[in-house]
């Protein structure tokens, strides 16, 4: 058996270390790319949620303004203050479901204003 020189042993060790470094570099680059994609996807979800929240707030604000205007002639009824967001609302439910609830309530209120009133003749 031929003994390997110190140089050959050193070269073998450094070659393995270099290969390990290259493998680690490749792994970290792939992991970084995956994390970059995950962050981009999460940002897109946050942006969509913020857009949906803004649209919901605008819709509620428009309906609230309409309700206040509709109740202007009903001096006995005070609309109170602008409603605050329901912090118990489930984020798992679709925003459209909440929007339908807001719209139904809005329509019910307007329909009740157009019903005949006690003591009034049409």
Rosetta blueprint (number, residue, H / E / L):
1 X L
2 X L
3 X L
4 X L
5 X L
6 X H
7 X H
8 X H
9 X H
10 X H
11 X H
12 X H
13 X H
14 X H
15 X H
16 X H
17 X H
18 X H
19 X H
20 X H
21 X H
22 X H
23 X H
24 X H
25 X H
26 X H
27 X H
28 X H
29 X H
30 X H
31 X H
32 X H
33 X H
34 X H
35 X H
36 X H
37 X H
38 X H
39 X H
40 X H
41 X H
42 X H
43 X H
44 X H
45 X H
46 X H
47 X H
48 X H
49 X H
50 X H
51 X H
52 X H
53 X H
54 X H
55 X H
56 X H
57 X H
58 X H
59 X H
60 X H
61 X H
62 X H
63 X H
64 X H
65 X H
66 X H
67 X H
68 X H
69 X H
70 X H
71 X H
72 X H
73 X H
74 X L
75 X L
76 X L
77 X L
78 X L
79 X L
80 X L
81 X L
82 X L
83 X L
84 X L
85 X L
86 X L
87 X L
88 X L
89 X L
90 X L
91 X L
92 X L
93 X L
94 X L
95 X H
96 X H
97 X H
98 X H
99 X H
100 X H
101 X H
102 X H
103 X H
104 X H
105 X H
106 X H
107 X H
108 X H
109 X H
110 X H
111 X H
112 X H
113 X H
114 X L
115 X L
116 X L
117 X L
118 X L
119 X L
120 X L
121 X L
122 X L
